[in-house]
Amino acid sequence: MNGEKLILEPDSGTVHQLNATAGFVWELCDGRTPIAKIVSTFASRYRISQTVAERDVRAVVGQLSALRLLKE
């Protein structure tokens, strides 16, 4: 669906729909890749500045963490 991702929480059955950019960040959040690398990869992919990329990546990671979709 136009690059969107669906994430199913098996315990609750809740489905989260991520837009293409949030889905891209989600794919990079593998538990091994440092946030700085995620930011630089995101900046390169979307051809934006590191500053904007860092703001956007941190916002997505914060939202995913708040939804308990990421472990810290």
Helices and strands as residue ranges (DSSP letters): E 5-8, E 15-18, H 20-28, H 35-46, H 50-66
